[in-house]
Amino acid sequence: MSAALGFALSLGGFVTCSVAAILFVLAKPGSRIARRLIVLVITAYTCLSIYGISHRFAAALSSSYKPFAAADVPQGKTAVVVLGSGGYTIRDWAGNELSTPDAYAASRALETARVYRLVNPAYVIASGGKISPRQDSEATGEIVRQTLLRLGIPPDRLETQITSRNTHEEAEFDSALVRKLGAEHLVLVTSDFHMWRSVGAFRAAGFEVIPAISRDPLPARFWDEWLVPGERGLREASVFAHEVFGMLYYRLRGWYQSKQ
């Protein structure tokens, strides 16, 4: 489902829907429905691709969260879990490889380093495996672990969980690892828009987490980025749709638990 949503709310999705609507008009030139369909497709994608519109919806997902502070963690043994996002593995002609996180994973790693300096946790867990067999990069958890080492987190504090393929599995596997390590508190680091679903997933796995949202790594800064239709707006629309449909799916599967 996530792959389909990602494609639908992309430049490729816009081109595909536009071509389909044009072919419908050509096949039925006298059809009022066909003409209305092409107007609807163009209008919908234009609105969704305006960052100033789509960002409003995406921002609503994180409106109840604030930046993490040291006072958020009570006394006791603490583990920090940073959820996976994505990454790239680049290769040269000799077969040498360099792995790097995507923008969201890098932002989460940076926030994890900040949390580490604030609370000095016993463990930091870099989480996230390969989403599918087609993924050509290293597991996200390993890429984030390498990034955290560069950000100054000692290797003896780092653990890696690279088996999970989605947020539900991360909640299950990471919670089990935190219990095994004997930590009393779990600080969860993920993107602001992803925190809502993640908190419910960990609660369903039996762990009440302390949220630490990372900042948006790709914000609009200039007026034209807010108002001119483009890929930035479609990305925000995709983020919103992915989380909302993901929340509904998690509730249906019993993978999400609301606060009691």
DRENFIMAR-9171 format. One line per field, with one value per residue (C-alpha): residue in three letters; x, y, z. Coordinates in Angstrom, 2 decimals, m for minus. Layout:
BEGIN
residu ALA_...
px X_...
py Y_...
pz Z_...
// end
This chain:
BEGIN
residu MET_SER_ALA_ALA_LEU_GLY_PHE_ALA_LEU_SER_LEU_GLY_GLY_PHE_VAL_THR_CYS_SER_VAL_ALA_ALA_ILE_LEU_PHE_VAL_LEU_ALA_LYS_PRO_GLY_SER_ARG_ILE_ALA_ARG_ARG_LEU_ILE_VAL_LEU_VAL_ILE_THR_ALA_TYR_THR_CYS_LEU_SER_ILE_TYR_GLY_ILE_SER_HIS_ARG_PHE_ALA_ALA_ALA_LEU_SER_SER_SER_TYR_LYS_PRO_PHE_ALA_ALA_ALA_ASP_VAL_PRO_GLN_GLY_LYS_THR_ALA_VAL_VAL_VAL_LEU_GLY_SER_GLY_GLY_TYR_THR_ILE_ARG_ASP_TRP_ALA_GLY_ASN_GLU_LEU_SER_THR_PRO_ASP_ALA_TYR_ALA_ALA_SER_ARG_ALA_LEU_GLU_THR_ALA_ARG_VAL_TYR_ARG_LEU_VAL_ASN_PRO_ALA_TYR_VAL_ILE_ALA_SER_GLY_GLY_LYS_ILE_SER_PRO_ARG_GLN_ASP_SER_GLU_ALA_THR_GLY_GLU_ILE_VAL_ARG_GLN_THR_LEU_LEU_ARG_LEU_GLY_ILE_PRO_PRO_ASP_ARG_LEU_GLU_THR_GLN_ILE_THR_SER_ARG_ASN_THR_HIS_GLU_GLU_ALA_GLU_PHE_ASP_SER_ALA_LEU_VAL_ARG_LYS_LEU_GLY_ALA_GLU_HIS_LEU_VAL_LEU_VAL_THR_SER_ASP_PHE_HIS_MET_TRP_ARG_SER_VAL_GLY_ALA_PHE_ARG_ALA_ALA_GLY_PHE_GLU_VAL_ILE_PRO_ALA_ILE_SER_ARG_ASP_PRO_LEU_PRO_ALA_ARG_PHE_TRP_ASP_GLU_TRP_LEU_VAL_PRO_GLY_GLU_ARG_GLY_LEU_ARG_GLU_ALA_SER_VAL_PHE_ALA_HIS_GLU_VAL_PHE_GLY_MET_LEU_TYR_TYR_ARG_LEU_ARG_GLY_TRP_TYR_GLN_SER_LYS_GLN
px 0.00_2.77_4.46_1.18_0.57_4.12_3.72_0.26_1.53_4.59_5.47_5.05_1.59_0.59_1.80_0.05_m3.29_m3.06_m2.35_m5.25_m7.60_m6.44_m6.97_m10.46_m11.23_m9.87_m11.91_m15.07_m14.64_m18.26_m18.38_m18.90_m17.62_m14.33_m13.78_m14.60_m12.22_m9.21_m10.06_m10.35_m6.97_m5.15_m6.82_m6.22_m2.54_m2.00_m3.40_m1.52_1.77_1.58_3.70_1.73_m1.38_m0.06_2.27_m0.70_m2.07_1.30_2.05_m1.22_0.20_2.85_0.96_0.79_4.54_7.32_11.12_12.63_14.11_16.20_13.44_11.17_13.06_12.61_15.40_16.42_18.21_17.31_17.57_17.17_15.67_15.97_13.61_14.73_13.83_15.99_19.42_21.65_24.62_26.81_29.45_32.45_33.91_36.17_33.23_33.95_30.81_29.72_26.44_24.65_21.28_18.47_17.41_14.90_17.26_20.02_17.69_16.73_20.39_21.18_18.33_19.53_22.97_21.36_19.26_22.36_24.21_21.24_20.47_23.55_21.51_22.82_22.05_21.26_19.50_19.70_16.62_15.45_16.05_15.51_11.96_12.01_14.42_14.66_16.33_19.87_21.26_22.39_19.76_18.77_19.71_23.29_23.50_22.20_24.61_27.54_26.19_25.83_29.43_30.49_28.36_30.34_28.25_30.62_30.44_29.99_26.68_25.33_23.05_21.61_18.30_18.16_15.47_12.33_10.63_8.06_7.06_5.01_7.97_10.29_7.97_7.90_11.61_12.94_10.71_11.96_15.57_15.04_13.57_16.49_18.94_17.13_16.26_13.41_12.67_12.59_13.15_11.86_13.39_11.61_10.33_7.64_4.98_5.75_5.65_1.86_1.68_4.98_3.89_0.71_2.66_5.08_2.19_0.58_3.90_3.75_6.04_5.09_7.73_9.08_8.89_11.79_10.76_13.40_13.13_11.93_15.13_13.59_11.51_10.41_12.36_11.33_7.93_8.11_8.78_5.55_3.36_4.67_3.49_6.33_7.71_8.17_4.41_3.72_6.21_4.32_1.03_2.55_3.79_0.32_m1.48_1.03_0.61_m3.19_m3.75_m1.05_m2.84_m6.13_m4.42_m2.61_m5.88_m7.57_m4.70_m4.54_m1.04_m1.98_m3.13_m4.49_m3.54_m5.92
py 0.00_2.44_1.91_2.56_5.75_6.90_6.43_8.03_11.16_11.60_13.09_9.63_9.33_12.71_11.79_8.40_9.85_12.70_10.34_8.10_11.09_12.34_8.90_8.83_12.19_11.03_7.84_9.71_13.27_14.16_12.91_15.55_13.08_12.66_16.43_16.83_14.01_15.69_18.97_17.11_15.37_18.59_20.56_17.88_17.43_21.19_21.67_18.69_19.85_23.27_22.94_25.61_23.44_19.92_20.93_22.12_18.59_16.93_19.37_18.42_14.94_16.35_19.25_17.54_16.95_19.28_19.06_16.65_18.00_16.22_16.71_14.43_11.35_10.17_8.60_5.11_3.14_4.57_3.33_5.50_3.90_5.64_4.31_3.64_5.71_5.01_5.33_4.88_2.71_4.17_2.14_3.12_1.26_m0.80_m2.04_0.14_1.15_4.20_4.14_7.33_8.01_9.80_13.22_11.89_9.23_11.84_14.16_11.32_10.46_14.11_14.25_10.98_12.49_15.52_13.28_11.26_14.37_15.45_12.22_9.98_6.77_3.30_2.19_3.64_1.27_1.96_0.26_m0.72_m3.53_m3.81_m3.04_m5.47_m7.81_m5.19_m2.70_m2.24_m0.35_m1.61_m1.96_1.44_0.46_m0.22_3.04_5.02_3.20_4.32_7.86_7.83_6.72_9.72_11.93_10.83_8.11_5.45_2.01_0.29_2.14_1.21_m1.70_m2.48_m4.08_m4.74_m7.44_m5.28_m4.27_m1.76_0.29_m2.54_m4.93_m2.22_m1.75_m5.49_m6.20_m3.00_m3.38_m6.94_m5.75_m2.93_m5.41_m7.77_m4.95_m4.15_m0.54_1.05_3.92_4.16_7.43_7.07_9.15_9.48_12.15_14.47_13.26_9.60_9.87_9.57_6.13_5.00_5.80_3.75_0.87_0.71_0.99_m2.01_m3.83_m3.11_m0.08_3.51_5.62_9.13_10.89_12.82_14.26_15.13_18.35_18.50_18.14_19.60_22.65_25.31_28.51_30.95_32.18_30.40_27.06_27.59_28.67_27.23_23.66_21.15_17.89_19.27_19.63_16.14_14.73_16.35_15.03_11.56_11.75_12.70_10.02_7.33_8.07_8.40_5.20_3.51_4.49_3.06_m0.18_m0.52_m0.06_m2.74_m5.17_m4.42_m2.98_0.39_1.19_4.54_5.99_4.76
pz 0.00_0.89_m2.48_m4.30_m2.32_m2.92_m6.65_m6.80_m5.05_m7.24_m10.60_m12.13_m10.61_m12.00_m15.48_m15.38_m14.21_m16.72_m19.62_m18.54_m18.39_m21.81_m23.36_m21.87_m23.48_m26.84_m26.63_m25.71_m27.05_m26.49_m22.88_m20.22_m17.60_m19.48_m19.65_m15.99_m15.11_m16.72_m15.00_m11.67_m12.12_m12.96_m10.17_m7.53_m8.36_m8.57_m5.06_m3.63_m5.14_m3.44_m0.30_1.54_1.24_1.73_4.57_6.62_6.66_7.34_10.19_11.90_12.54_14.91_16.49_19.90_20.19_21.32_21.11_23.62_26.87_29.50_32.09_30.04_31.28_34.89_36.92_35.87_33.19_29.78_26.22_23.13_20.01_16.65_13.99_10.44_7.41_4.39_2.90_m0.11_m0.86_m3.60_m5.42_m7.52_m10.53_m8.24_m6.18_m3.14_m1.24_0.72_2.62_3.60_5.23_3.43_4.70_7.23_8.60_8.91_10.82_13.17_13.75_14.54_17.04_18.60_19.14_20.82_23.08_23.94_25.10_27.21_29.11_28.71_28.13_28.80_25.23_21.83_19.42_15.68_14.25_10.78_8.32_4.59_3.52_0.61_m1.21_m3.97_m1.63_m2.90_0.09_3.48_6.20_7.57_11.10_10.01_8.03_11.01_13.32_11.15_11.21_15.01_15.37_13.27_15.52_18.57_20.20_21.63_19.99_23.37_23.83_20.39_19.55_16.12_15.15_11.39_11.14_11.07_7.82_9.08_12.13_13.64_13.55_14.88_17.86_18.52_18.05_19.65_22.71_23.17_22.88_25.39_27.87_27.30_27.99_31.24_30.48_32.43_30.04_26.26_24.43_20.88_18.11_14.78_12.41_13.77_11.32_12.13_15.93_16.33_14.73_16.29_19.86_19.38_17.85_20.80_23.24_21.54_22.00_25.73_26.01_26.85_25.13_25.65_22.26_20.74_17.37_14.80_12.80_9.22_7.16_3.99_4.99_2.52_3.14_0.41_m0.76_m4.11_m2.37_m0.43_m3.33_m6.61_m7.39_m7.28_m6.01_m2.48_m2.08_m3.43_m0.94_1.95_0.58_0.34_3.94_5.17_3.16_4.18_7.89_7.84_5.86_7.93_11.12_9.85_8.79_12.13_14.03_11.93_12.54_16.27_15.93_17.42_20.94_22.07_25.42_28.10
// end
